Amino acid sequence: MGPGSDRFKAVTEERPLMAGTIVPAVPPPALCIPDIGPRKKGSALLLMLGRAREAGALRQVESVHDALMLRERMASTAVGKGVAVPNARALAVLEPCWVLGRSERGIDWDAPDGLPAHLILLVLTPPDAAPGVHLDAVARAMSLTRLARGRARLLEARDADEMTAVLRAALSFAAAATPAGPA
């Protein structure tokens, strides 16, 4: 291997499967963005990925942004009712995380119902996370915004701390409502 080959070492080296790794139940306030300024999908994703990088969950923004935009070109991650759940499993992701962004004006996310996205829940996981971790994280993110009341509370939250509190309450309620398995 020649000079510069060390820069690919982290990308190509084998790592053990992260069996117990899960996406944190609630993103910290640093990963909640009360007002996403950009009106374009790509710019909004860059802003959110920048936050993930600042929080230490992401090695580099560009490759993950490229993967997210490719995914969006194939099929939109908007689920309707003003919600989008872009997601990626990528080598540049160091640890599973969510980034929650809110846009007062809304962002055209090619939703099936034609409505702009006001709530964007970005889900990121590394490829070495246990199978199912990524899909579970996406499903959990979508469940948080399924009910109109939950969406309204997130839209009405005054700041990142309040957004985090709303998510924490919603997840607590969902956990309490989930029936326990057989004993």
N, C-alpha and C positions, 0 to 999 in steps of 0.2 A: 504494500500500500504506500502511496506517495504522500507528499505533503498535503495537509488539509484533510486527510482521511479521518482524523479524529472528530471532525464536526459531524460525521455521519454515525459515529459509534453509538450515541444514545438512541438513534433511530433504529439501528439494525441489531443491537444486542438483544439477546434473549433475556426475558425477565420472568420470574415465577408469576403464575396467575394470582391476582389479588382477590382471593376467595372471599374474604370478609369485608371487602370495601363496598360501601354504599354511599349514595349521594346524601349529603347532610340533610336532615329533616327540614330545616329552614335555612335559607341563605342569610348570612349576616347582613346587617345594614349596608356594609360596604359593597355588597353585591346586589343591592336594590337601587334602582335608578328611578326616582320619582318623576322625572320629566326628560324623556329621550327627546333631544332637540331635532335630530335629523328626521326628514320626512321620507327618506328612501330606505328601503329594506337593507341594502348593502351597507349604508352608512350607519344605520342603527346597530347592525350586527358588529361592525368594527368597534363601535363605542362599547358595546356589551363585552366583547372579547377583550378589549383593553382593560376593563374592570377585572375580568377573570385573571388576566396576566398580572395586574397590580396586586391581586390577592394571593399570587403564587400558585394558582391552579393550572396555569398554562405556560408552556415554554415559549411559544411563538404564536403570534396572531395570524399572520398571513396564510399559513397552510390550512389552519382551521377555517378561516374565512372562505378560502377557496372551496373547501369541502362543503361548507354550509351553502354557498351560492350554487354549487353544482347540484346539491340536493334540491334546492328551491327551483332550479330550472327543470328538474325532472318532475317534480310535483310539489306544490306548495305545502308548507307545514302549518298553514292557517287552518284552524278547526271551525271557524265561524264564531258568531256572537262577539266579535271584537277581540278574539284570542288567537295567538300564534304560539306554537311550541317548536321552534327550530331546535334541532338536536344533532349531535355528532359524537361518534367514537373516533378519536384521532390520536396518533402517536404524540402529538405536541401537548396533549392534555396530561398533566401530571397527577391530578387527583379529581375525582368526580365532584361536580359542582353544578349549582343552578345560578343563573343570573336573571333577576326579574326586572323588566323595564316597563315603564308606563309612558304612553304618549297621549297627551290631552287632545291633540289634533287628529291623531290616528295615522297609521301608515298603511298604504296599499300593500297587502300581503297576498293578493290573489285568493281571497277566501271563497269558499263555495257559496256563501250567502251574499258575497259582494261587499260586505261591510269592512271598513278599515280596521286594522288591529290596534287596540288601545292597550292591551296587556300582552307582553311578550315574555315567555318563560323559556330561556335558553338552557338546555340541558347538555352538559359536556361530561363524557366519561373516557377514560383511557381504554385502549383496546385490550389491555391485560386484566381488566376487571372481570369478575366472575360472570359467566353467561347469565343473561337475564337482568343483570344490574341496570343496564342501559334502558331496556324496555320497561322495567319496573319504575325507573325514575321518570320516564316520559309519561307513563300512565298516571303516576302520582301527581305530576305537574298538571296534567289535563284534568284530573279529578278536582283539583283545587279551584278550578274556574268553571266547573260544570254547572253549578247553581248560580242563578242571577244574583242572589244575595251576596255570594262570595265575590263575584266580579265587582258588584257595586261597592263593597267594602274596600277592595283593593283600589278602586278608582277614586274613592273618597278619602283615602288615607292622606294625612297631611305631609308626611315625610318618610324617609327610608326606615326609620325606627318603627313608625306606625305600620308600614307595609309588612315589616318583619313580624310584628305582633299579630297582625291579621292572619298571616300565613301560619304562625304557630298555633293560633286558636283553631283555624280550619283543620290543621293536621291532628290536633288533639281531639277535635270533634269526630273526625273520620276514624281515628283509632278507637274511640269509645263506641262508635256505631258499628264497627266491624265485629261480627260474631266470632266468639272464640271457637277454636277447633275442638275436636273430641278430646276428652281428658285421658 
